[in-house]
Amino acid sequence: IILSEEGANRVKDKIIKLPETCTVIVDDSVALPETKAKIVRLPINETAKAVDKRSIAAIALSALLKRSGMFPLEAFETALYAFQKKAIAESNAKAVKAGAAL
């Protein structure tokens, strides 16, 4: 998951070397170098502005979980409520729904 130009610049040498079996989820405003990896561009930053900028990680991770099926989104949401204060968990739960919808 890459959310910014700074992040892309930090890992650009690794991105270039990724094989076609890899998938990179990237904010649609970020430029990436050429790679064989599958690139999935999503409006992650714009979604975070609409939901809650502090919840950008929850948005990005839920988009990944929805696409990959690594584990159920419900488990992620349950973990939010188990380990965060209620107000923060509620904000992140909204972010999870927004990220899954991307």
Phi, psi and omega in degrees: 000128178234124186251348185211163175299320179301315178297317179298319179296325180294329185244015186301322179296326178286321179300316181303324185273354183295138177279172181293348178280352181265153175235133177245121174266126187222144174299141186292354178265356187263131176276139178237153175287167176300140180204158175276346182296154174284130180253126177246111181264126181226151179279063185293311181295319178295321178295319179296322177298323182283328184266295179182113185306329180290348183258019184300323180294320179294323178296310182296315181294321180292326175297318177297312182297319180299317182284323187270331185071020180307313171202160187296142176302328179298324178293320177297314180295320177299319179296323178302313182289332181284330188242001180236157173299151187305314182297319179291317179299320179296319177296316180291329177295322174297320179295322178299315179296319179293318179293322179293334181279350181290000000 
